[in-house]
Amino acid sequence: MKQLRLPAVFMRGGTSNAVVFHAKDLPRDRAQWDEIFLAAIGSPDPYGRQLDGMGGGVSSVSKVCVVGPSSRPDADIDYTFAQVQVKKAEVDYSANCGNMSSAMGPFAVDEGLFKVAGAEAVVRIHNTNTKKIIQARFNMDEGLSEVDGDLAIPGVSGTGSPVRLEFLQPGGATTGKLLPTGNVTDVLEVPGVGKLTVSMVDAANATVFVRAADLGLKGTEMPDVLENNAGIMKKLGAIRVAASVAMGIARNPEEAAKKSAVPFVGFVSEAQDAMLLTGETIQAADIDLTARMLSNGQPHRALPLTVSLCTAVAARIEGSVVHQATRATGDRNAPIRIGMPSGILTVAADVQMKDGLWHAEQGAFYRTQRRLFEGYVYVRAALVPGLVAATRGKLKAA
């Protein structure tokens, strides 16, 4: 059979890459999306490289975004995120990608989905995965989103024009509650591991936090070291499954094992000197907290941006595992500097106690983005039989 081609744009958003589709170019029946995304990205690939698709073999570059007109009056566009598994025939829509969120406003403007008059664009993005609003602010350059600038972000070479992302009311994005169990800390019974004190927080994306020391770790371990440690990977996987059930994301361990995106699982420690992936060293005096995260079963080489926001929110919740590890500055409004494998990520979080309950009002950070190419993505017709049948030859073949 011939190949089918679909209009698409390939973009970098923060420390992630994704194939971006217009919603109008995809089948209305979303049940057909999975086979298209898997074929486009090159999954499943038992070799873990996705050489026959647009993916890059790790979770941060195995992604698809879909953008269309807003379905809500308080937003300008709808944005749906799809995390494509590398080795499995699985597409997960349960979480958002904060890094790729930074590219959605510029995509909408450059594609003519949203009109801008002036030197600055403000695009209200409705993320359909979490039902949350993200506000993107960025500069314009002769009618298009600005690309060149002086902002450097850890994990991306060079500099770019800043995109300010403001996550409004990010609490309860996955579960409906900032603290899904109602507790700042819980003692989690983890099969094969034992009892662990954890904090389960849901802001932008649900995350379970544990102390590095409780896992027998220093907290500064590199992603490759973690990935090659079968014992610790098994522990972290078991923690994720147990937390998924405790947070109400899954009904039982079997169901939790099938939900690979959320909750994210991470371990934190106090500010300390640490080696970076570049070979450089960050100093403890330059950060407030050290963090490592697992994303879709893989140690992340930076930090997922939504999880960075969740980490900053957790750091402002007094008594949480993250709060206990964070340097006390005396200023609740000061941005939090998180040390991670690619450098330092600075995140602002506004968290308040109201009527005896913690509320996350807003989280914000800066990213850069760039359109890498536009045109068509080709998928083997044999891999998308549902699409072939649905379009009845309307899509162009090559």
C-alpha positions as a Markdown table, in Angstrom:
| # | Residue | x | y | z |
|---|---|---|---|---|
| 1 | Met | 0.0 | 0.0 | 0.0 |
| 2 | Lys | 1.0 | 3.6 | -0.6 |
| 3 | Gln | 1.8 | 6.1 | 2.2 |
| 4 | Leu | -0.6 | 8.8 | 3.3 |
| 5 | Arg | 0.6 | 12.3 | 4.0 |
| 6 | Leu | -0.8 | 14.6 | 6.7 |
| 7 | Pro | -0.1 | 18.4 | 7.0 |
| 8 | Ala | 2.1 | 18.9 | 10.1 |
| 9 | Val | 4.6 | 21.2 | 11.8 |
| 10 | Phe | 7.6 | 19.9 | 13.8 |
| 11 | Met | 8.3 | 22.2 | 16.7 |
| 12 | Arg | 10.6 | 22.5 | 19.7 |
| 13 | Gly | 8.9 | 23.8 | 22.9 |
| 14 | Gly | 11.3 | 24.2 | 25.8 |
| 15 | Thr | 13.2 | 20.9 | 26.1 |
| 16 | Ser | 10.7 | 18.8 | 24.1 |
| 17 | Asn | 10.0 | 18.2 | 20.4 |
| 18 | Ala | 6.6 | 17.3 | 18.9 |
| 19 | Val | 4.7 | 16.8 | 15.7 |
| 20 | Val | 1.9 | 19.4 | 15.7 |
| 21 | Phe | -1.3 | 18.9 | 13.8 |
| 22 | His | -4.3 | 21.1 | 13.1 |
| 23 | Ala | -7.4 | 19.4 | 14.5 |
| 24 | Lys | -9.1 | 20.0 | 11.2 |
| 25 | Asp | -6.6 | 17.7 | 9.5 |
| 26 | Leu | -7.4 | 14.7 | 11.7 |
| 27 | Pro | -10.4 | 12.5 | 11.8 |
| 28 | Arg | -13.3 | 13.7 | 14.0 |
| 29 | Asp | -13.4 | 10.3 | 15.5 |
| 30 | Arg | -10.6 | 10.5 | 18.1 |
| 31 | Ala | -10.5 | 6.7 | 18.4 |
| 32 | Gln | -8.6 | 6.9 | 15.1 |
| 33 | Trp | -5.9 | 9.2 | 16.4 |
| 34 | Asp | -3.8 | 6.6 | 18.2 |
| 35 | Glu | -2.9 | 4.6 | 15.0 |
| 36 | Ile | -2.0 | 7.9 | 13.2 |
| 37 | Phe | 0.2 | 9.2 | 16.1 |
| 38 | Leu | 2.0 | 5.8 | 16.6 |
| 39 | Ala | 2.7 | 5.5 | 12.8 |
| 40 | Ala | 3.9 | 9.2 | 12.6 |
| 41 | Ile | 6.2 | 9.0 | 15.6 |
| 42 | Gly | 7.5 | 5.4 | 14.9 |
| 43 | Ser | 6.1 | 3.4 | 17.8 |
| 44 | Pro | 6.2 | 0.7 | 19.0 |
| 45 | Asp | 9.9 | 0.2 | 18.5 |
| 46 | Pro | 11.5 | -2.6 | 20.4 |
| 47 | Tyr | 14.9 | -1.1 | 19.7 |
| 48 | Gly | 13.9 | 2.1 | 21.4 |
| 49 | Arg | 15.1 | 4.5 | 18.7 |
| 50 | Gln | 12.0 | 5.3 | 16.6 |
| 51 | Leu | 14.1 | 5.5 | 13.5 |
| 52 | Asp | 11.1 | 4.8 | 11.2 |
| 53 | Gly | 9.3 | 7.8 | 12.6 |
| 54 | Met | 9.6 | 11.3 | 13.9 |
| 55 | Gly | 10.4 | 10.3 | 17.5 |
| 56 | Gly | 13.8 | 10.3 | 19.1 |
| 57 | Gly | 13.7 | 7.3 | 21.4 |
| 58 | Val | 13.0 | 9.2 | 24.7 |
| 59 | Ser | 9.8 | 10.5 | 26.1 |
| 60 | Ser | 10.7 | 14.2 | 25.7 |
| 61 | Val | 10.8 | 13.8 | 21.9 |
| 62 | Ser | 8.1 | 11.3 | 21.4 |
| 63 | Lys | 5.1 | 13.6 | 21.4 |
| 64 | Val | 2.2 | 14.9 | 19.4 |
| 65 | Cys | 0.2 | 18.1 | 19.8 |
| 66 | Val | -3.2 | 18.9 | 18.3 |
| 67 | Val | -4.4 | 22.6 | 18.0 |
| 68 | Gly | -7.8 | 23.9 | 17.0 |
| 69 | Pro | -10.4 | 26.6 | 17.7 |
| 70 | Ser | -11.3 | 26.9 | 21.4 |
| 71 | Ser | -14.3 | 25.1 | 22.8 |
| 72 | Arg | -14.5 | 27.5 | 25.7 |
| 73 | Pro | -15.3 | 31.2 | 25.9 |
| 74 | Asp | -12.4 | 31.9 | 28.3 |
| 75 | Ala | -9.8 | 30.6 | 25.8 |
| 76 | Asp | -8.5 | 31.3 | 22.3 |
| 77 | Ile | -7.4 | 27.9 | 21.3 |
| 78 | Asp | -7.8 | 24.2 | 22.3 |
| 79 | Tyr | -4.6 | 22.2 | 22.7 |
| 80 | Thr | -4.5 | 18.4 | 23.2 |
| 81 | Phe | -1.3 | 16.7 | 24.1 |
| 82 | Ala | -0.5 | 13.1 | 23.3 |
| 83 | Gln | 2.4 | 11.2 | 24.9 |
| 84 | Val | 3.5 | 8.4 | 22.6 |
| 85 | Gln | 5.2 | 5.5 | 24.2 |
| 86 | Val | 8.5 | 4.4 | 22.6 |
| 87 | Lys | 8.4 | 0.6 | 22.9 |
| 88 | Lys | 4.7 | 0.1 | 23.4 |
| 89 | Ala | 1.8 | 0.7 | 21.0 |
| 90 | Glu | 0.3 | 3.2 | 23.5 |
| 91 | Val | -0.8 | 6.8 | 23.4 |
| 92 | Asp | -1.5 | 8.6 | 26.7 |
| 93 | Tyr | -3.7 | 11.6 | 26.9 |
| 94 | Ser | -4.0 | 11.8 | 30.7 |
| 95 | Ala | -1.3 | 14.5 | 31.2 |
| 96 | Asn | -0.2 | 17.8 | 29.7 |
| 97 | Cys | 3.3 | 18.7 | 28.5 |
| 98 | Gly | 4.4 | 22.1 | 29.9 |
| 99 | Asn | 7.4 | 22.4 | 27.5 |
| 100 | Met | 5.3 | 21.9 | 24.4 |
| 101 | Ser | 2.7 | 24.3 | 25.9 |
| 102 | Ser | 5.2 | 27.0 | 25.2 |
| 103 | Ala | 5.0 | 26.4 | 21.4 |
| 104 | Met | 1.2 | 26.3 | 21.2 |
| 105 | Gly | 0.6 | 30.1 | 21.3 |
| 106 | Pro | 3.3 | 30.8 | 18.7 |
| 107 | Phe | 1.9 | 28.0 | 16.5 |
| 108 | Ala | -1.6 | 29.4 | 16.7 |
| 109 | Val | -0.4 | 32.9 | 15.8 |
| 110 | Asp | 1.9 | 31.8 | 13.0 |
| 111 | Glu | -0.8 | 29.5 | 11.5 |
| 112 | Gly | -3.5 | 32.3 | 11.6 |
| 113 | Leu | -5.6 | 30.7 | 14.2 |
| 114 | Phe | -5.3 | 33.7 | 16.4 |
| 115 | Lys | -4.9 | 37.3 | 15.3 |
| 116 | Val | -2.4 | 39.7 | 17.1 |
| 117 | Ala | -2.3 | 43.4 | 16.8 |
| 118 | Gly | 0.8 | 44.9 | 18.3 |
| 119 | Ala | 4.3 | 43.9 | 19.5 |
| 120 | Glu | 3.2 | 41.3 | 22.1 |
| 121 | Ala | 0.8 | 38.4 | 21.9 |
| 122 | Val | -1.2 | 37.0 | 24.7 |
| 123 | Val | -2.9 | 33.7 | 23.9 |
| 124 | Arg | -5.2 | 31.9 | 26.3 |
| 125 | Ile | -4.7 | 28.1 | 25.8 |
| 126 | His | -7.2 | 25.6 | 26.9 |
| 127 | Asn | -5.4 | 22.3 | 27.6 |
| 128 | Thr | -8.0 | 19.7 | 27.0 |
| 129 | Asn | -6.1 | 17.0 | 28.9 |
| 130 | Thr | -6.3 | 18.8 | 32.2 |
| 131 | Lys | -9.2 | 21.2 | 31.5 |
| 132 | Lys | -6.9 | 24.1 | 32.6 |
| 133 | Ile | -6.1 | 27.5 | 31.1 |
| 134 | Ile | -2.5 | 28.4 | 30.3 |
| 135 | Gln | -1.7 | 32.0 | 29.3 |
| 136 | Ala | 1.2 | 32.4 | 26.9 |
| 137 | Arg | 2.9 | 35.8 | 26.5 |
| 138 | Phe | 5.5 | 36.4 | 23.8 |
| 139 | Asn | 6.9 | 39.0 | 21.5 |
| 140 | Met | 6.0 | 39.4 | 17.8 |
| 141 | Asp | 8.4 | 40.0 | 14.9 |
| 142 | Glu | 6.9 | 41.3 | 11.7 |
| 143 | Gly | 3.6 | 39.5 | 12.2 |
| 144 | Leu | 5.1 | 36.2 | 13.4 |
| 145 | Ser | 6.1 | 34.9 | 16.8 |
| 146 | Glu | 9.6 | 36.1 | 17.7 |
| 147 | Val | 12.3 | 33.4 | 17.7 |
| 148 | Asp | 15.6 | 35.2 | 18.4 |
| 149 | Gly | 16.3 | 36.4 | 21.9 |
| 150 | Asp | 18.7 | 36.3 | 24.9 |
| 151 | Leu | 16.9 | 33.6 | 27.0 |
| 152 | Ala | 18.9 | 30.4 | 27.6 |
| 153 | Ile | 17.2 | 27.5 | 29.2 |
| 154 | Pro | 18.9 | 24.4 | 30.6 |
| 155 | Gly | 19.0 | 21.5 | 28.2 |
| 156 | Val | 18.7 | 23.5 | 25.0 |
| 157 | Ser | 21.8 | 24.9 | 23.3 |
| 158 | Gly | 21.8 | 28.6 | 22.3 |
| 159 | Thr | 19.2 | 31.3 | 23.2 |
| 160 | Gly | 15.8 | 32.3 | 22.1 |
| 161 | Ser | 12.9 | 34.7 | 22.6 |
| 162 | Pro | 11.1 | 34.1 | 25.9 |
| 163 | Val | 7.6 | 32.8 | 26.2 |
| 164 | Arg | 6.1 | 33.4 | 29.6 |
| 165 | Leu | 3.7 | 30.6 | 30.6 |
| 166 | Glu | 1.2 | 31.3 | 33.3 |
| 167 | Phe | -0.7 | 28.3 | 34.6 |
| 168 | Leu | -3.9 | 29.6 | 36.1 |
| 169 | Gln | -5.5 | 27.7 | 39.0 |
| 170 | Pro | -3.3 | 24.6 | 38.3 |
| 171 | Gly | -4.5 | 22.6 | 41.3 |
| 172 | Gly | -6.4 | 19.4 | 40.6 |
| 173 | Ala | -5.4 | 19.0 | 37.0 |
| 174 | Thr | -5.4 | 15.2 | 37.1 |
| 175 | Thr | -7.5 | 14.3 | 40.2 |
| 176 | Gly | -9.6 | 17.5 | 40.8 |
| 177 | Lys | -7.8 | 18.2 | 44.1 |
| 178 | Leu | -4.5 | 19.9 | 44.9 |
| 179 | Leu | -3.9 | 17.3 | 47.6 |
| 180 | Pro | -5.7 | 14.2 | 46.3 |
| 181 | Thr | -5.6 | 12.4 | 49.7 |
| 182 | Gly | -6.4 | 15.5 | 51.7 |
| 183 | Asn | -3.0 | 15.2 | 53.4 |
| 184 | Val | 0.3 | 17.1 | 53.0 |
| 185 | Thr | 2.2 | 13.9 | 53.7 |
| 186 | Asp | 1.1 | 10.3 | 53.7 |
| 187 | Val | 2.8 | 7.0 | 54.7 |
| 188 | Leu | 2.5 | 5.0 | 51.5 |
| 189 | Glu | 2.7 | 1.2 | 51.8 |
| 190 | Val | 4.7 | 0.1 | 48.7 |
| 191 | Pro | 4.8 | -3.6 | 47.9 |
| 192 | Gly | 8.4 | -4.8 | 47.7 |
| 193 | Val | 9.7 | -1.5 | 49.2 |
| 194 | Gly | 7.9 | -1.0 | 52.5 |
| 195 | Lys | 6.5 | 2.2 | 54.1 |
| 196 | Leu | 7.6 | 5.5 | 52.7 |
| 197 | Thr | 6.7 | 9.1 | 53.7 |
| 198 | Val | 5.5 | 10.8 | 50.5 |
| 199 | Ser | 3.7 | 13.9 | 49.4 |
| 200 | Met | 1.2 | 13.5 | 46.7 |
| 201 | Val | 0.4 | 16.8 | 45.0 |
| 202 | Asp | -1.6 | 17.5 | 41.9 |
| 203 | Ala | -0.7 | 20.9 | 40.2 |
| 204 | Ala | -0.5 | 21.0 | 36.4 |
| 205 | Asn | 0.2 | 17.2 | 36.6 |
| 206 | Ala | -0.1 | 14.8 | 39.5 |
| 207 | Thr | 3.2 | 13.9 | 41.1 |
| 208 | Val | 4.3 | 11.8 | 44.0 |
| 209 | Phe | 7.4 | 13.1 | 45.8 |
| 210 | Val | 9.7 | 11.0 | 48.1 |
| 211 | Arg | 13.0 | 11.9 | 49.9 |
| 212 | Ala | 16.1 | 10.7 | 48.0 |
| 213 | Ala | 17.6 | 9.5 | 51.2 |
| 214 | Asp | 14.6 | 7.2 | 51.8 |
| 215 | Leu | 15.5 | 5.5 | 48.6 |
| 216 | Gly | 19.2 | 5.1 | 49.5 |
| 217 | Leu | 20.1 | 7.8 | 47.0 |
| 218 | Lys | 22.1 | 11.0 | 47.3 |
| 219 | Gly | 19.7 | 12.9 | 45.0 |
| 220 | Thr | 22.2 | 14.0 | 42.5 |
| 221 | Glu | 22.3 | 10.8 | 40.4 |
| 222 | Met | 22.4 | 11.2 | 36.6 |
| 223 | Pro | 19.6 | 9.8 | 34.4 |
| 224 | Asp | 21.9 | 7.1 | 32.9 |
| 225 | Val | 23.0 | 6.0 | 36.4 |
| 226 | Leu | 19.3 | 5.6 | 37.5 |
| 227 | Glu | 18.2 | 3.9 | 34.3 |
| 228 | Asn | 21.0 | 1.3 | 34.7 |
| 229 | Asn | 20.1 | 0.6 | 38.3 |
| 230 | Ala | 17.4 | -2.0 | 37.9 |
| 231 | Gly | 16.7 | -2.1 | 41.6 |
| 232 | Ile | 16.0 | 1.6 | 42.0 |
| 233 | Met | 13.9 | 1.7 | 38.8 |
| 234 | Lys | 11.8 | -1.1 | 40.1 |
| 235 | Lys | 11.3 | 0.8 | 43.4 |
| 236 | Leu | 10.3 | 4.0 | 41.6 |
| 237 | Gly | 7.9 | 2.1 | 39.4 |
| 238 | Ala | 6.3 | 0.5 | 42.5 |
| 239 | Ile | 6.0 | 3.9 | 44.2 |
| 240 | Arg | 4.2 | 5.3 | 41.1 |
| 241 | Val | 1.7 | 2.4 | 41.0 |
| 242 | Ala | 1.0 | 2.6 | 44.7 |
| 243 | Ala | 0.6 | 6.4 | 44.5 |
| 244 | Ser | -1.7 | 6.1 | 41.5 |
| 245 | Val | -4.2 | 4.1 | 43.5 |
| 246 | Ala | -3.8 | 6.3 | 46.6 |
| 247 | Met | -4.5 | 9.4 | 44.6 |
| 248 | Gly | -7.6 | 7.9 | 43.0 |
| 249 | Ile | -6.0 | 8.0 | 39.5 |
| 250 | Ala | -6.4 | 4.2 | 39.1 |
| 251 | Arg | -8.7 | 1.8 | 40.9 |
| 252 | Asn | -6.2 | -1.0 | 41.5 |
| 253 | Pro | -2.5 | -1.8 | 40.8 |
| 254 | Glu | -3.2 | -3.5 | 37.6 |
| 255 | Glu | -5.0 | -0.5 | 36.2 |
| 256 | Ala | -2.2 | 1.8 | 37.6 |
| 257 | Ala | 0.5 | -0.2 | 35.8 |
| 258 | Lys | -1.2 | 0.6 | 32.4 |
| 259 | Lys | -1.4 | 4.4 | 33.1 |
| 260 | Ser | 2.2 | 5.3 | 32.3 |
| 261 | Ala | 1.9 | 9.2 | 32.2 |
| 262 | Val | 0.6 | 10.1 | 35.7 |
| 263 | Pro | 1.4 | 10.3 | 38.4 |
| 264 | Phe | 4.9 | 11.4 | 37.8 |
| 265 | Val | 7.3 | 10.2 | 40.4 |
| 266 | Gly | 10.3 | 12.1 | 41.7 |
| 267 | Phe | 12.8 | 12.3 | 44.6 |
| 268 | Val | 14.1 | 15.5 | 46.2 |
| 269 | Ser | 16.9 | 16.5 | 48.4 |
| 270 | Glu | 18.4 | 19.7 | 49.9 |
| 271 | Ala | 20.4 | 22.1 | 47.7 |
| 272 | Gln | 23.8 | 20.5 | 47.0 |
| 273 | Asp | 26.7 | 20.7 | 44.6 |
| 274 | Ala | 26.0 | 18.4 | 41.6 |
| 275 | Met | 27.5 | 17.5 | 38.2 |
| 276 | Leu | 25.5 | 18.4 | 35.1 |
| 277 | Leu | 25.0 | 16.5 | 31.8 |
| 278 | Thr | 27.4 | 19.1 | 30.3 |
| 279 | Gly | 30.1 | 18.1 | 32.7 |
| 280 | Glu | 29.8 | 21.4 | 34.5 |
| 281 | Thr | 28.9 | 21.7 | 38.2 |
| 282 | Ile | 26.2 | 23.7 | 39.8 |
| 283 | Gln | 26.8 | 25.0 | 43.3 |
| 284 | Ala | 24.5 | 24.5 | 46.3 |
| 285 | Ala | 24.5 | 28.2 | 46.9 |
| 286 | Asp | 22.9 | 28.8 | 43.5 |
| 287 | Ile | 19.8 | 26.6 | 44.0 |
| 288 | Asp | 17.1 | 26.1 | 46.6 |
| 289 | Leu | 16.3 | 22.4 | 46.0 |
| 290 | Thr | 17.6 | 19.3 | 44.2 |
| 291 | Ala | 15.2 | 17.2 | 42.2 |
| 292 | Arg | 15.1 | 14.2 | 39.9 |
| 293 | Met | 12.0 | 12.9 | 38.0 |
| 294 | Leu | 10.8 | 9.9 | 36.1 |
| 295 | Ser | 8.6 | 10.6 | 33.1 |
| 296 | Asn | 6.8 | 7.7 | 31.4 |
| 297 | Gly | 9.1 | 5.2 | 33.1 |
| 298 | Gln | 12.3 | 7.0 | 32.1 |
| 299 | Pro | 14.6 | 9.2 | 34.1 |
| 300 | His | 14.1 | 12.7 | 32.7 |
| 301 | Arg | 17.2 | 14.5 | 31.5 |
| 302 | Ala | 15.9 | 17.8 | 32.7 |
| 303 | Leu | 12.5 | 18.2 | 34.5 |
| 304 | Pro | 9.1 | 18.0 | 32.9 |
| 305 | Leu | 7.9 | 21.5 | 33.0 |
| 306 | Thr | 4.4 | 20.8 | 34.5 |
| 307 | Val | 6.1 | 18.7 | 37.1 |
| 308 | Ser | 8.5 | 21.5 | 37.8 |
| 309 | Leu | 5.5 | 23.7 | 38.5 |
| 310 | Cys | 4.1 | 21.0 | 40.7 |
| 311 | Thr | 7.4 | 20.8 | 42.6 |
| 312 | Ala | 7.4 | 24.6 | 43.2 |
| 313 | Val | 3.8 | 24.4 | 44.4 |
| 314 | Ala | 4.7 | 21.5 | 46.7 |
| 315 | Ala | 7.7 | 23.5 | 48.0 |
| 316 | Arg | 5.2 | 26.2 | 49.2 |
| 317 | Ile | 2.9 | 23.7 | 51.0 |
| 318 | Glu | 4.3 | 23.8 | 54.5 |
| 319 | Gly | 5.2 | 20.4 | 55.9 |
| 320 | Ser | 5.4 | 18.6 | 52.5 |
| 321 | Val | 8.4 | 16.4 | 51.6 |
| 322 | Val | 9.4 | 19.1 | 49.1 |
| 323 | His | 9.0 | 21.9 | 51.5 |
| 324 | Gln | 11.2 | 20.2 | 54.0 |
| 325 | Ala | 14.0 | 19.9 | 51.5 |
| 326 | Thr | 13.7 | 23.4 | 50.1 |
| 327 | Arg | 16.0 | 26.2 | 51.4 |
| 328 | Ala | 14.1 | 28.6 | 53.6 |
| 329 | Thr | 14.4 | 32.2 | 52.3 |
| 330 | Gly | 11.6 | 33.9 | 54.3 |
| 331 | Asp | 10.0 | 35.1 | 51.1 |
| 332 | Arg | 7.0 | 33.0 | 50.0 |
| 333 | Asn | 6.8 | 34.9 | 46.7 |
| 334 | Ala | 10.4 | 34.3 | 45.7 |
| 335 | Pro | 10.9 | 32.1 | 42.7 |
| 336 | Ile | 12.3 | 28.6 | 43.5 |
| 337 | Arg | 15.6 | 27.5 | 41.9 |
| 338 | Ile | 15.5 | 23.8 | 41.2 |
| 339 | Gly | 18.7 | 22.0 | 40.5 |
| 340 | Met | 18.3 | 19.1 | 38.0 |
| 341 | Pro | 20.5 | 17.1 | 35.5 |
| 342 | Ser | 20.5 | 19.8 | 32.8 |
| 343 | Gly | 21.0 | 22.9 | 35.1 |
| 344 | Ile | 18.8 | 25.2 | 37.1 |
| 345 | Leu | 15.1 | 25.7 | 36.5 |
| 346 | Thr | 13.5 | 28.8 | 38.1 |
| 347 | Val | 9.8 | 28.5 | 38.8 |
| 348 | Ala | 7.4 | 30.9 | 40.5 |
| 349 | Ala | 4.4 | 29.6 | 42.4 |
| 350 | Asp | 1.6 | 31.4 | 44.3 |
| 351 | Val | 0.2 | 29.1 | 46.9 |
| 352 | Gln | -2.1 | 30.3 | 49.7 |
| 353 | Met | -3.9 | 28.8 | 52.7 |
| 354 | Lys | -7.6 | 29.6 | 52.5 |
| 355 | Asp | -10.2 | 28.4 | 55.0 |
| 356 | Gly | -7.8 | 25.8 | 56.3 |
| 357 | Leu | -7.0 | 24.4 | 52.8 |
| 358 | Trp | -4.1 | 24.9 | 50.5 |
| 359 | His | -4.8 | 26.6 | 47.1 |
| 360 | Ala | -2.5 | 27.0 | 44.1 |
| 361 | Glu | -3.4 | 30.3 | 42.5 |
| 362 | Gln | -0.8 | 30.4 | 39.7 |
| 363 | Gly | 2.5 | 29.1 | 38.5 |
| 364 | Ala | 4.8 | 30.7 | 35.9 |
| 365 | Phe | 8.0 | 30.2 | 34.1 |
| 366 | Tyr | 9.8 | 31.1 | 30.9 |
| 367 | Arg | 10.6 | 28.8 | 27.9 |
| 368 | Thr | 11.8 | 29.3 | 24.3 |
| 369 | Gln | 10.3 | 27.7 | 21.2 |
| 370 | Arg | 11.1 | 27.3 | 17.5 |
| 371 | Arg | 9.4 | 26.0 | 14.4 |
| 372 | Leu | 11.8 | 23.4 | 12.9 |
| 373 | Phe | 10.0 | 22.5 | 9.8 |
| 374 | Glu | 6.5 | 22.4 | 8.2 |
| 375 | Gly | 5.0 | 20.3 | 5.4 |
| 376 | Tyr | 3.7 | 16.7 | 5.6 |
| 377 | Val | 4.3 | 13.8 | 7.8 |
| 378 | Tyr | 4.1 | 10.5 | 6.0 |
| 379 | Val | 2.5 | 7.4 | 7.5 |
| 380 | Arg | 2.3 | 3.9 | 6.0 |
| 381 | Ala | -1.2 | 3.3 | 4.9 |
| 382 | Ala | -0.9 | -0.3 | 6.1 |
| 383 | Leu | -0.4 | 1.0 | 9.7 |
| 384 | Val | -3.5 | 3.2 | 9.7 |
| 385 | Pro | -6.3 | 1.1 | 8.2 |
| 386 | Gly | -8.9 | 3.0 | 10.2 |
| 387 | Leu | -7.8 | 6.3 | 8.7 |
| 388 | Val | -7.8 | 4.8 | 5.2 |
| 389 | Ala | -11.3 | 3.5 | 5.6 |
| 390 | Ala | -12.6 | 6.7 | 7.1 |
| 391 | Thr | -11.2 | 9.0 | 4.5 |
| 392 | Arg | -12.0 | 6.7 | 1.5 |
| 393 | Gly | -9.0 | 8.0 | -0.4 |
| 394 | Lys | -9.6 | 11.7 | 0.4 |
| 395 | Leu | -6.1 | 12.0 | 2.0 |
| 396 | Lys | -3.3 | 12.4 | -0.5 |
| 397 | Ala | -1.2 | 9.3 | -1.1 |
| 398 | Ala | 2.4 | 9.3 | -2.1 |
